[in-house]
Amino acid sequence: MVLFAAGSVRCARTLLVVASVVLAGMSALGQSNATPNATPGAPVSQPASTAASLPQFEVATIKPIDPNAVHSVGVEVSPGGTVALNGLTLKGMICTAFNLSYWQIEGGDPWMEKVVHQFDGEDGANSSAGVVFDGNGNLYGTTSGGPGPNGLAFELKKPHGKAHSWTETTLHDFSGGNDGANPAGSLVFDGYGDLYGTASVDGGAGAYGTIFRLKPPSVSGDPWRANVLYAFPGVPNGRIPTTSLILDKAGNLYSSTTEGGTGACGYFGCGTVFEVSP
């Protein structure tokens, strides 16, 4: 059995864990530490050699991160040995911490994992990016494929009242033309409710990806407006932006490209880190 100490969290959000795991003795490793013929209710003592061999883990906390922040999925180990698991569900954290498979975790509270939407190809496909929340708890993200088949940006509206399912709305279908195609990074909100993201390829003649803005309608139900802020021209500038953007307080956008620059990694360069300013 795996024991987990945690506060109140919602796993529909991206979570940040800071080394918060405990093993329930050797039983967590499939070994029994029970004493035969022990009197029910009596304390069970363990040999010193057995107790010393038990794996030890320090307990810390699980925290929901800023829903508007951009965090990639991954594992970070600090010099002091603290481990941070970013962008995982609680079940994913347990599997990573204890080297388990999903099928080995049974029971648990229902909030451990819940599918809120399944893409069917007609409403998007191949969503490799994370999602972001707005102030009302609705989710926003991108898919690199779909009916276009150049990808799209979507909203998943949080259920209200008696409704139990999230409702998807396509905010923008990428054409593969001037607006680019195949967005692979997460979206980011500014203070006005506008969304920013990257399309990894296309963007017009001689372009290799774009940075775009999606502006919400002034009248509810009207379409969102898409604007291309920058088209990547390729070497020696950036080419193929597949990562998520970050936004500073001045409205500048930062991220990286997988190709471009002048590094000796072949004809297309080793990649760049860029800033795009208003």
Summary of the structure (lengths in Angstrom):
residues: 278
radius of gyration: 23.4
end to end distance: 53.7
largest distance: 80.4
contacts: 790
relative contact order: 0.10
helix: 9%
strand: 29%
